[in-house]
Amino acid sequence: MNVLSTLISIAARLVLAAASIVLFLVVLAAGLVIFGVVLLWSLIRGRKPTLHTATFRRAAEFRSQAFRPGAMHGMNGSRAPRGEVIDAEVREVREVPNADPRLER
């Protein structure tokens, strides 16, 4: 009985390993096919295929800011001010209705 359960256990593990490898290969093939279709579609439309990595770059910059010297917070969680505060009055700039465009240079 012990030999039979060992053989069944080994067979189940082999089937599970084979199914995992097949699933991995199917997902890899699907990803490559989707990548190829998107690449061909962008080339047919005449656009250069690009990778949008700005999100990863921003995340890396955010992580690097946490480990800079002087980035530690005070006891109450506030940081020291980094520079002067400038108070500017906001006003609307309107166009002159009868302005000569040759005089704007």
Biopython code that builds the backbone (N, CA, C, O; Angstrom):
import numpy as np
from Bio.PDB.StructureBuilder import StructureBuilder

atoms = [
    (1, "MET", "N", (0.818, -1.188, 0.000)),
    (1, "MET", "CA", (0.000, 0.000, 0.000)),
    (1, "MET", "C", (0.867, 1.259, 0.000)),
    (1, "MET", "O", (0.527, 2.245, -0.653)),
    (2, "ASN", "N", (1.975, 1.230, 0.722)),
    (2, "ASN", "CA", (2.865, 2.365, 0.801)),
    (2, "ASN", "C", (3.522, 2.643, -0.544)),
    (2, "ASN", "O", (3.708, 3.805, -0.905)),
    (3, "VAL", "N", (3.876, 1.607, -1.292)),
    (3, "VAL", "CA", (4.494, 1.760, -2.600)),
    (3, "VAL", "C", (3.497, 2.369, -3.577)),
    (3, "VAL", "O", (3.863, 3.215, -4.393)),
    (4, "LEU", "N", (2.247, 1.947, -3.499)),
    (4, "LEU", "CA", (1.216, 2.476, -4.385)),
    (4, "LEU", "C", (0.964, 3.958, -4.140)),
    (4, "LEU", "O", (0.829, 4.721, -5.096)),
    (5, "SER", "N", (0.896, 4.377, -2.894)),
    (5, "SER", "CA", (0.679, 5.798, -2.598)),
    (5, "SER", "C", (1.882, 6.647, -3.016)),
    (5, "SER", "O", (1.722, 7.796, -3.430)),
    (6, "THR", "N", (3.077, 6.082, -2.907)),
    (6, "THR", "CA", (4.275, 6.794, -3.352)),
    (6, "THR", "C", (4.252, 6.977, -4.865)),
    (6, "THR", "O", (4.581, 8.053, -5.366)),
    (7, "LEU", "N", (3.865, 5.930, -5.598)),
    (7, "LEU", "CA", (3.790, 6.034, -7.058)),
    (7, "LEU", "C", (2.719, 7.033, -7.491)),
    (7, "LEU", "O", (2.929, 7.791, -8.438)),
    (8, "ILE", "N", (1.596, 7.040, -6.820)),
    (8, "ILE", "CA", (0.533, 8.002, -7.143)),
    (8, "ILE", "C", (0.989, 9.425, -6.838)),
    (8, "ILE", "O", (0.695, 10.347, -7.599)),
    (9, "SER", "N", (1.693, 9.605, -5.748)),
    (9, "SER", "CA", (2.194, 10.929, -5.384)),
    (9, "SER", "C", (3.209, 11.431, -6.406)),
    (9, "SER", "O", (3.164, 12.593, -6.809)),
    (10, "ILE", "N", (4.127, 10.557, -6.826)),
    (10, "ILE", "CA", (5.121, 10.946, -7.840)),
    (10, "ILE", "C", (4.431, 11.274, -9.160)),
    (10, "ILE", "O", (4.787, 12.251, -9.818)),
    (11, "ALA", "N", (3.441, 10.462, -9.554)),
    (11, "ALA", "CA", (2.716, 10.714, -10.805)),
    (11, "ALA", "C", (1.963, 12.041, -10.736)),
    (11, "ALA", "O", (1.938, 12.793, -11.709)),
    (12, "ALA", "N", (1.353, 12.326, -9.597)),
    (12, "ALA", "CA", (0.621, 13.589, -9.452)),
    (12, "ALA", "C", (1.570, 14.782, -9.534)),
    (12, "ALA", "O", (1.244, 15.802, -10.141)),
    (13, "ARG", "N", (2.741, 14.650, -8.923)),
    (13, "ARG", "CA", (3.725, 15.735, -8.996)),
    (13, "ARG", "C", (4.229, 15.942, -10.419)),
    (13, "ARG", "O", (4.412, 17.079, -10.853)),
    (14, "LEU", "N", (4.455, 14.851, -11.146)),
    (14, "LEU", "CA", (4.905, 14.977, -12.533)),
    (14, "LEU", "C", (3.836, 15.634, -13.405)),
    (14, "LEU", "O", (4.144, 16.481, -14.244)),
    (15, "VAL", "N", (2.587, 15.243, -13.204)),
    (15, "VAL", "CA", (1.491, 15.844, -13.972)),
    (15, "VAL", "C", (1.379, 17.333, -13.638)),
    (15, "VAL", "O", (1.187, 18.154, -14.534)),
    (16, "LEU", "N", (1.496, 17.679, -12.377)),
    (16, "LEU", "CA", (1.418, 19.083, -11.970)),
    (16, "LEU", "C", (2.577, 19.894, -12.540)),
    (16, "LEU", "O", (2.385, 21.025, -12.986)),
    (17, "ALA", "N", (3.788, 19.315, -12.526)),
    (17, "ALA", "CA", (4.950, 20.004, -13.085)),
    (17, "ALA", "C", (4.784, 20.195, -14.594)),
    (17, "ALA", "O", (5.078, 21.269, -15.118)),
    (18, "ALA", "N", (4.316, 19.160, -15.292)),
    (18, "ALA", "CA", (4.110, 19.263, -16.743)),
    (18, "ALA", "C", (3.037, 20.295, -17.062)),
    (18, "ALA", "O", (3.183, 21.071, -18.007)),
    (19, "ALA", "N", (1.953, 20.309, -16.276)),
    (19, "ALA", "CA", (0.887, 21.290, -16.502)),
    (19, "ALA", "C", (1.396, 22.708, -16.244)),
    (19, "ALA", "O", (1.012, 23.639, -16.952)),
    (20, "SER", "N", (2.245, 22.877, -15.250)),
    (20, "SER", "CA", (2.808, 24.203, -14.961)),
    (20, "SER", "C", (3.698, 24.679, -16.101)),
    (20, "SER", "O", (3.643, 25.846, -16.490)),
    (21, "ILE", "N", (4.512, 23.787, -16.633)),
    (21, "ILE", "CA", (5.384, 24.152, -17.757)),
    (21, "ILE", "C", (4.554, 24.496, -18.985)),
    (21, "ILE", "O", (4.852, 25.470, -19.675)),
    (22, "VAL", "N", (3.528, 23.719, -19.266)),
    (22, "VAL", "CA", (2.659, 24.001, -20.416)),
    (22, "VAL", "C", (1.961, 25.348, -20.241)),
    (22, "VAL", "O", (1.879, 26.127, -21.190)),
    (23, "LEU", "N", (1.459, 25.629, -19.043)),
    (23, "LEU", "CA", (0.803, 26.909, -18.789)),
    (23, "LEU", "C", (1.775, 28.068, -18.974)),
    (23, "LEU", "O", (1.419, 29.087, -19.565)),
    (24, "PHE", "N", (2.997, 27.922, -18.475)),
    (24, "PHE", "CA", (4.016, 28.963, -18.647)),
    (24, "PHE", "C", (4.295, 29.210, -20.123)),
    (24, "PHE", "O", (4.364, 30.358, -20.560)),
    (25, "LEU", "N", (4.456, 28.140, -20.890)),
    (25, "LEU", "CA", (4.752, 28.294, -22.315)),
    (25, "LEU", "C", (3.580, 28.916, -23.072)),
    (25, "LEU", "O", (3.797, 29.702, -23.994)),
    (26, "VAL", "N", (2.356, 28.584, -22.705)),
    (26, "VAL", "CA", (1.185, 29.167, -23.359)),
    (26, "VAL", "C", (1.094, 30.669, -23.070)),
    (26, "VAL", "O", (0.812, 31.461, -23.969)),
    (27, "VAL", "N", (1.331, 31.054, -21.826)),
    (27, "VAL", "CA", (1.280, 32.480, -21.467)),
    (27, "VAL", "C", (2.418, 33.228, -22.153)),
    (27, "VAL", "O", (2.218, 34.347, -22.628)),
    (28, "LEU", "N", (3.604, 32.633, -22.214)),
    (28, "LEU", "CA", (4.733, 33.256, -22.903)),
    (28, "LEU", "C", (4.441, 33.426, -24.394)),
    (28, "LEU", "O", (4.716, 34.480, -24.966)),
    (29, "ALA", "N", (3.890, 32.399, -25.017)),
    (29, "ALA", "CA", (3.554, 32.481, -26.447)),
    (29, "ALA", "C", (2.473, 33.537, -26.686)),
    (29, "ALA", "O", (2.549, 34.285, -27.661)),
    (30, "ALA", "N", (1.471, 33.605, -25.809)),
    (30, "ALA", "CA", (0.419, 34.613, -25.971)),
    (30, "ALA", "C", (0.998, 36.011, -25.852)),
    (30, "ALA", "O", (0.623, 36.898, -26.617)),
    (31, "GLY", "N", (1.893, 36.221, -24.920)),
    (31, "GLY", "CA", (2.528, 37.534, -24.774)),
    (31, "GLY", "C", (3.344, 37.913, -25.995)),
    (31, "GLY", "O", (3.306, 39.059, -26.443)),
    (32, "LEU", "N", (4.088, 36.947, -26.537)),
    (32, "LEU", "CA", (4.874, 37.229, -27.733)),
    (32, "LEU", "C", (3.989, 37.511, -28.939)),
    (32, "LEU", "O", (4.307, 38.381, -29.750)),
    (33, "VAL", "N", (2.895, 36.792, -29.064)),
    (33, "VAL", "CA", (1.971, 37.038, -30.178)),
    (33, "VAL", "C", (1.343, 38.423, -30.052)),
    (33, "VAL", "O", (1.250, 39.152, -31.040)),
    (34, "ILE", "N", (0.916, 38.787, -28.860)),
    (34, "ILE", "CA", (0.321, 40.117, -28.651)),
    (34, "ILE", "C", (1.349, 41.199, -28.936)),
    (34, "ILE", "O", (1.026, 42.204, -29.569)),
    (35, "PHE", "N", (2.578, 41.012, -28.480)),
    (35, "PHE", "CA", (3.646, 41.981, -28.762)),
    (35, "PHE", "C", (3.874, 42.116, -30.263)),
    (35, "PHE", "O", (4.025, 43.225, -30.775)),
    (36, "GLY", "N", (3.898, 40.989, -30.967)),
    (36, "GLY", "CA", (4.103, 41.031, -32.416)),
    (36, "GLY", "C", (2.964, 41.726, -33.142)),
    (36, "GLY", "O", (3.204, 42.490, -34.076)),
    (37, "VAL", "N", (1.732, 41.473, -32.728)),
    (37, "VAL", "CA", (0.580, 42.115, -33.364)),
    (37, "VAL", "C", (0.607, 43.627, -33.125)),
    (37, "VAL", "O", (0.366, 44.406, -34.047)),
    (38, "VAL", "N", (0.899, 44.037, -31.897)),
    (38, "VAL", "CA", (0.966, 45.478, -31.603)),
    (38, "VAL", "C", (2.106, 46.126, -32.384)),
    (38, "VAL", "O", (1.950, 47.238, -32.889)),
    (39, "LEU", "N", (3.249, 45.450, -32.491)),
    (39, "LEU", "CA", (4.374, 45.975, -33.252)),
    (39, "LEU", "C", (4.012, 46.136, -34.729)),
    (39, "LEU", "O", (4.292, 47.175, -35.327)),
    (40, "LEU", "N", (3.393, 45.113, -35.315)),
    (40, "LEU", "CA", (2.991, 45.205, -36.721)),
    (40, "LEU", "C", (1.934, 46.287, -36.931)),
    (40, "LEU", "O", (1.983, 47.017, -37.921)),
    (41, "TRP", "N", (0.994, 46.392, -36.021)),
    (41, "TRP", "CA", (-0.060, 47.399, -36.148)),
    (41, "TRP", "C", (0.537, 48.806, -36.102)),
    (41, "TRP", "O", (0.121, 49.675, -36.868)),
    (42, "SER", "N", (1.494, 49.038, -35.226)),
    (42, "SER", "CA", (2.096, 50.369, -35.153)),
    (42, "SER", "C", (2.927, 50.649, -36.400)),
    (42, "SER", "O", (2.965, 51.788, -36.866)),
    (43, "LEU", "N", (3.590, 49.641, -36.946)),
    (43, "LEU", "CA", (4.376, 49.854, -38.162)),
    (43, "LEU", "C", (3.483, 50.056, -39.376)),
    (43, "LEU", "O", (3.831, 50.831, -40.267)),
    (44, "ILE", "N", (2.348, 49.384, -39.436)),
    (44, "ILE", "CA", (1.406, 49.571, -40.546)),
    (44, "ILE", "C", (0.863, 50.994, -40.536)),
    (44, "ILE", "O", (0.711, 51.607, -41.593)),
    (45, "ARG", "N", (0.570, 51.520, -39.356)),
    (45, "ARG", "CA", (0.042, 52.879, -39.252)),
    (45, "ARG", "C", (1.133, 53.936, -39.411)),
    (45, "ARG", "O", (0.831, 55.129, -39.463)),
    (46, "GLY", "N", (2.393, 53.516, -39.489)),
    (46, "GLY", "CA", (3.482, 54.447, -39.711)),
    (46, "GLY", "C", (3.982, 55.115, -38.442)),
    (46, "GLY", "O", (4.612, 56.170, -38.508)),
    (47, "ARG", "N", (3.721, 54.536, -37.320)),
    (47, "ARG", "CA", (4.182, 55.117, -36.063)),
    (47, "ARG", "C", (5.328, 54.290, -35.507)),
    (47, "ARG", "O", (5.373, 53.070, -35.660)),
    (48, "LYS", "N", (6.244, 54.980, -34.864)),
    (48, "LYS", "CA", (7.375, 54.292, -34.269)),
    (48, "LYS", "C", (6.932, 53.603, -32.982)),
    (48, "LYS", "O", (6.356, 54.254, -32.111)),
    (49, "PRO", "N", (7.183, 52.320, -32.843)),
    (49, "PRO", "CA", (6.804, 51.649, -31.594)),
    (49, "PRO", "C", (7.694, 52.120, -30.450)),
    (49, "PRO", "O", (8.919, 52.116, -30.570)),
    (50, "THR", "N", (7.084, 52.522, -29.349)),
    (50, "THR", "CA", (7.839, 53.022, -28.205)),
    (50, "THR", "C", (7.416, 52.279, -26.945)),
    (50, "THR", "O", (6.299, 51.774, -26.837)),
    (51, "LEU", "N", (8.324, 52.230, -26.021)),
    (51, "LEU", "CA", (8.023, 51.679, -24.706)),
    (51, "LEU", "C", (7.820, 52.842, -23.757)),
    (51, "LEU", "O", (8.667, 53.731, -23.672)),
    (52, "HIS", "N", (6.717, 52.845, -23.050)),
    (52, "HIS", "CA", (6.417, 53.924, -22.117)),
    (52, "HIS", "C", (6.943, 53.539, -20.742)),
    (52, "HIS", "O", (6.290, 52.813, -19.993)),
    (53, "THR", "N", (8.135, 54.036, -20.420)),
    (53, "THR", "CA", (8.775, 53.685, -19.156)),
    (53, "THR", "C", (8.794, 54.848, -18.183)),
    (53, "THR", "O", (9.514, 54.808, -17.185)),
    (54, "ALA", "N", (8.005, 55.891, -18.461)),
    (54, "ALA", "CA", (8.023, 57.062, -17.583)),
    (54, "ALA", "C", (7.528, 56.712, -16.180)),
    (54, "ALA", "O", (8.012, 57.261, -15.191)),
    (55, "THR", "N", (6.577, 55.809, -16.102)),
    (55, "THR", "CA", (6.052, 55.425, -14.789)),
    (55, "THR", "C", (7.128, 54.758, -13.950)),
    (55, "THR", "O", (7.238, 55.019, -12.752)),
    (56, "PHE", "N", (7.926, 53.894, -14.579)),
    (56, "PHE", "CA", (8.983, 53.221, -13.841)),
    (56, "PHE", "C", (10.062, 54.215, -13.420)),
    (56, "PHE", "O", (10.626, 54.097, -12.332)),
    (57, "ARG", "N", (10.350, 55.195, -14.278)),
    (57, "ARG", "CA", (11.363, 56.199, -13.957)),
    (57, "ARG", "C", (10.909, 57.041, -12.776)),
    (57, "ARG", "O", (11.697, 57.322, -11.873)),
    (58, "ARG", "N", (9.630, 57.452, -12.777)),
    (58, "ARG", "CA", (9.121, 58.243, -11.655)),
    (58, "ARG", "C", (9.149, 57.450, -10.359)),
    (58, "ARG", "O", (9.458, 58.000, -9.302)),
    (59, "ALA", "N", (8.832, 56.172, -10.429)),
    (59, "ALA", "CA", (8.861, 55.345, -9.220)),
    (59, "ALA", "C", (10.286, 55.201, -8.699)),
    (59, "ALA", "O", (10.506, 55.213, -7.488)),
    (60, "ALA", "N", (11.241, 55.068, -9.588)),
    (60, "ALA", "CA", (12.635, 54.945, -9.165)),
    (60, "ALA", "C", (13.118, 56.246, -8.529)),
    (60, "ALA", "O", (13.844, 56.220, -7.535)),
    (61, "GLU", "N", (12.712, 57.394, -9.104)),
    (61, "GLU", "CA", (13.093, 58.675, -8.505)),
    (61, "GLU", "C", (12.447, 58.846, -7.136)),
    (61, "GLU", "O", (13.078, 59.365, -6.215)),
    (62, "PHE", "N", (11.216, 58.421, -6.997)),
    (62, "PHE", "CA", (10.525, 58.527, -5.715)),
    (62, "PHE", "C", (11.214, 57.669, -4.661)),
    (62, "PHE", "O", (11.380, 58.096, -3.518)),
    (63, "ARG", "N", (11.615, 56.459, -5.047)),
    (63, "ARG", "CA", (12.312, 55.594, -4.094)),
    (63, "ARG", "C", (13.672, 56.167, -3.720)),
    (63, "ARG", "O", (14.082, 56.073, -2.563)),
    (64, "SER", "N", (14.378, 56.761, -4.685)),
    (64, "SER", "CA", (15.703, 57.288, -4.379)),
    (64, "SER", "C", (15.625, 58.511, -3.468)),
    (64, "SER", "O", (16.567, 58.776, -2.721)),
    (65, "GLN", "N", (14.528, 59.260, -3.514)),
    (65, "GLN", "CA", (14.386, 60.425, -2.639)),
    (65, "GLN", "C", (14.277, 60.004, -1.184)),
    (65, "GLN", "O", (14.678, 60.757, -0.297)),
    (66, "ALA", "N", (13.753, 58.839, -0.925)),
    (66, "ALA", "CA", (13.554, 58.398, 0.454)),
    (66, "ALA", "C", (14.871, 58.099, 1.147)),
    (66, "ALA", "O", (14.941, 58.137, 2.375)),
    (67, "PHE", "N", (15.923, 57.803, 0.382)),
    (67, "PHE", "CA", (17.192, 57.409, 0.986)),
    (67, "PHE", "C", (18.273, 58.469, 0.842)),
    (67, "PHE", "O", (19.443, 58.183, 1.096)),
    (68, "ARG", "N", (17.915, 59.683, 0.443)),
    (68, "ARG", "CA", (18.889, 60.762, 0.375)),
    (68, "ARG", "C", (19.226, 61.256, 1.773)),
    (68, "ARG", "O", (18.373, 61.237, 2.660)),
    (69, "PRO", "N", (20.458, 61.697, 1.976)),
    (69, "PRO", "CA", (20.772, 62.284, 3.277)),
    (69, "PRO", "C", (19.994, 63.578, 3.455)),
    (69, "PRO", "O", (19.873, 64.366, 2.517)),
    (70, "GLY", "N", (19.488, 63.790, 4.608)),
    (70, "GLY", "CA", (18.699, 64.988, 4.877)),
    (70, "GLY", "C", (17.230, 64.808, 4.576)),
    (70, "GLY", "O", (16.446, 65.742, 4.740)),
    (71, "ALA", "N", (16.842, 63.620, 4.137)),
    (71, "ALA", "CA", (15.432, 63.382, 3.834)),
    (71, "ALA", "C", (14.666, 62.903, 5.053)),
    (71, "ALA", "O", (13.464, 62.651, 4.980)),
    (72, "MET", "N", (15.357, 62.779, 6.161)),
    (72, "MET", "CA", (14.698, 62.307, 7.380)),
    (72, "MET", "C", (13.769, 63.392, 7.914)),
    (72, "MET", "O", (14.079, 64.581, 7.839)),
    (73, "HIS", "N", (12.656, 62.982, 8.438)),
    (73, "HIS", "CA", (11.686, 63.903, 8.999)),
    (73, "HIS", "C", (12.053, 64.226, 10.436)),
    (73, "HIS", "O", (12.795, 63.490, 11.087)),
    (74, "GLY", "N", (11.526, 65.330, 10.911)),
    (74, "GLY", "CA", (11.716, 65.690, 12.310)),
    (74, "GLY", "C", (10.841, 64.827, 13.200)),
    (74, "GLY", "O", (10.211, 63.873, 12.744)),
    (75, "MET", "N", (10.814, 65.179, 14.475)),
    (75, "MET", "CA", (10.044, 64.380, 15.427)),
    (75, "MET", "C", (8.544, 64.461, 15.139)),
    (75, "MET", "O", (7.814, 63.498, 15.376)),
    (76, "ASN", "N", (8.082, 65.611, 14.625)),
    (76, "ASN", "CA", (6.654, 65.751, 14.366)),
    (76, "ASN", "C", (6.287, 65.413, 12.924)),
    (76, "ASN", "O", (5.138, 65.601, 12.526)),
    (77, "GLY", "N", (7.235, 64.921, 12.138)),
    (77, "GLY", "CA", (6.942, 64.504, 10.766)),
    (77, "GLY", "C", (7.030, 65.610, 9.745)),
    (77, "GLY", "O", (6.671, 65.399, 8.586)),
    (78, "SER", "N", (7.501, 66.795, 10.136)),
    (78, "SER", "CA", (7.581, 67.902, 9.186)),
    (78, "SER", "C", (9.008, 68.078, 8.709)),
    (78, "SER", "O", (9.960, 67.713, 9.400)),
    (79, "ARG", "N", (9.142, 68.634, 7.536)),
    (79, "ARG", "CA", (10.466, 68.924, 6.985)),
    (79, "ARG", "C", (10.764, 70.401, 7.133)),
    (79, "ARG", "O", (9.867, 71.228, 7.296)),
    (80, "ALA", "N", (12.026, 70.703, 7.073)),
    (80, "ALA", "CA", (12.431, 72.111, 7.089)),
    (80, "ALA", "C", (12.081, 72.725, 5.740)),
    (80, "ALA", "O", (12.108, 72.025, 4.727)),
    (81, "PRO", "N", (11.751, 74.023, 5.698)),
    (81, "PRO", "CA", (11.423, 74.648, 4.413)),
    (81, "PRO", "C", (12.625, 74.626, 3.479)),
    (81, "PRO", "O", (13.766, 74.784, 3.915)),
    (82, "ARG", "N", (12.361, 74.428, 2.190)),
    (82, "ARG", "CA", (13.440, 74.311, 1.217)),
    (82, "ARG", "C", (13.844, 75.643, 0.604)),
    (82, "ARG", "O", (14.935, 75.736, 0.040)),
    (83, "GLY", "N", (13.031, 76.658, 0.687)),
    (83, "GLY", "CA", (13.378, 77.936, 0.077)),
    (83, "GLY", "C", (12.378, 78.994, 0.468)),
    (83, "GLY", "O", (11.542, 78.800, 1.351)),
    (84, "GLU", "N", (12.484, 80.121, -0.212)),
    (84, "GLU", "CA", (11.586, 81.225, 0.096)),
    (84, "GLU", "C", (10.198, 80.967, -0.480)),
    (84, "GLU", "O", (10.045, 80.302, -1.504)),
    (85, "VAL", "N", (9.205, 81.502, 0.193)),
    (85, "VAL", "CA", (7.842, 81.449, -0.301)),
    (85, "VAL", "C", (7.570, 82.773, -0.992)),
    (85, "VAL", "O", (7.741, 83.837, -0.398)),
    (86, "ILE", "N", (7.151, 82.710, -2.232)),
    (86, "ILE", "CA", (6.895, 83.928, -2.997)),
    (86, "ILE", "C", (5.401, 84.082, -3.139)),
    (86, "ILE", "O", (4.717, 83.171, -3.607)),
    (87, "ASP", "N", (4.888, 85.237, -2.737)),
    (87, "ASP", "CA", (3.471, 85.530, -2.858)),
    (87, "ASP", "C", (3.287, 86.437, -4.067)),
    (87, "ASP", "O", (3.757, 87.575, -4.061)),
    (88, "ALA", "N", (2.620, 85.958, -5.086)),
    (88, "ALA", "CA", (2.419, 86.723, -6.303)),
    (88, "ALA", "C", (0.933, 86.985, -6.494)),
    (88, "ALA", "O", (0.093, 86.113, -6.272)),
    (89, "GLU", "N", (0.631, 88.212, -6.913)),
    (89, "GLU", "CA", (-0.762, 88.563, -7.175)),
    (89, "GLU", "C", (-1.128, 88.098, -8.574)),
    (89, "GLU", "O", (-0.390, 88.339, -9.530)),
    (90, "VAL", "N", (-2.257, 87.438, -8.691)),
    (90, "VAL", "CA", (-2.707, 86.909, -9.973)),
    (90, "VAL", "C", (-3.598, 87.947, -10.634)),
    (90, "VAL", "O", (-4.518, 88.476, -10.009)),
    (91, "ARG", "N", (-3.323, 88.237, -11.898)),
    (91, "ARG", "CA", (-4.184, 89.147, -12.646)),
    (91, "ARG", "C", (-4.297, 88.652, -14.071)),
    (91, "ARG", "O", (-3.407, 87.969, -14.578)),
    (92, "GLU", "N", (-5.399, 89.001, -14.711)),
    (92, "GLU", "CA", (-5.675, 88.551, -16.063)),
    (92, "GLU", "C", (-5.028, 89.500, -17.062)),
    (92, "GLU", "O", (-5.093, 90.719, -16.903)),
    (93, "VAL", "N", (-4.405, 88.935, -18.090)),
    (93, "VAL", "CA", (-3.798, 89.737, -19.146)),
    (93, "VAL", "C", (-4.715, 89.640, -20.353)),
    (93, "VAL", "O", (-4.953, 88.552, -20.878)),
    (94, "ARG", "N", (-5.227, 90.781, -20.787)),
    (94, "ARG", "CA", (-6.159, 90.794, -21.921)),
    (94, "ARG", "C", (-5.449, 91.305, -23.169)),
    (94, "ARG", "O", (-4.496, 92.081, -23.102)),
    (95, "GLU", "N", (-5.950, 90.843, -24.305)),
    (95, "GLU", "CA", (-5.393, 91.310, -25.568)),
    (95, "GLU", "C", (-5.979, 92.674, -25.908)),
    (95, "GLU", "O", (-7.123, 92.987, -25.578)),
    (96, "VAL", "N", (-5.158, 93.471, -26.577)),
    (96, "VAL", "CA", (-5.629, 94.768, -27.031)),
    (96, "VAL", "C", (-6.395, 94.534, -28.336)),
    (96, "VAL", "O", (-5.851, 93.911, -29.248)),
    (97, "PRO", "N", (-7.654, 95.018, -28.458)),
    (97, "PRO", "CA", (-8.468, 94.676, -29.627)),
    (97, "PRO", "C", (-7.952, 95.245, -30.947)),
    (97, "PRO", "O", (-8.086, 94.573, -31.970)),
    (98, "ASN", "N", (-7.379, 96.425, -30.981)),
    (98, "ASN", "CA", (-6.943, 97.053, -32.236)),
    (98, "ASN", "C", (-5.428, 97.087, -32.343)),
    (98, "ASN", "O", (-4.878, 98.053, -32.873)),
    (99, "ALA", "N", (-4.756, 96.096, -31.872)),
    (99, "ALA", "CA", (-3.287, 96.091, -31.898)),
    (99, "ALA", "C", (-2.792, 95.712, -33.282)),
    (99, "ALA", "O", (-3.369, 94.849, -33.943)),
    (100, "ASP", "N", (-1.735, 96.352, -33.712)),
    (100, "ASP", "CA", (-1.114, 96.052, -34.997)),
    (100, "ASP", "C", (-0.141, 94.891, -34.783)),
    (100, "ASP", "O", (0.775, 95.023, -33.971)),
    (101, "PRO", "N", (-0.303, 93.747, -35.486)),
    (101, "PRO", "CA", (0.577, 92.607, -35.254)),
    (101, "PRO", "C", (2.026, 92.879, -35.631)),
    (101, "PRO", "O", (2.922, 92.180, -35.156)),
    (102, "ARG", "N", (2.285, 93.894, -36.487)),
    (102, "ARG", "CA", (3.662, 94.199, -36.873)),
    (102, "ARG", "C", (4.419, 94.881, -35.736)),
    (102, "ARG", "O", (5.650, 94.862, -35.723)),
    (103, "LEU", "N", (3.710, 95.481, -34.783)),
    (103, "LEU", "CA", (4.355, 96.176, -33.680)),
    (103, "LEU", "C", (4.715, 95.250, -32.524)),
    (103, "LEU", "O", (5.375, 95.684, -31.580)),
    (104, "GLU", "N", (4.307, 94.010, -32.571)),
    (104, "GLU", "CA", (4.546, 93.093, -31.456)),
    (104, "GLU", "C", (5.952, 92.534, -31.466)),
    (104, "GLU", "O", (6.345, 91.873, -30.505)),
    (105, "ARG", "N", (6.713, 92.768, -32.496)),
    (105, "ARG", "CA", (8.064, 92.223, -32.560)),
    (105, "ARG", "C", (8.934, 93.026, -31.712)),
    (105, "ARG", "O", (10.129, 92.747, -31.613)),
]
sb = StructureBuilder()
sb.init_structure("model")
sb.init_model(0)
sb.init_chain("A")
sb.init_seg("    ")
for serial, (resi, resn, name, xyz) in enumerate(atoms, 1):
    if name == "N":
        sb.init_residue(resn, " ", resi, " ")
    sb.init_atom(name, np.array(xyz, "f"), 0.0, 1.0, " ", f" {name:<3s}", serial, name[0])
structure = sb.get_structure()
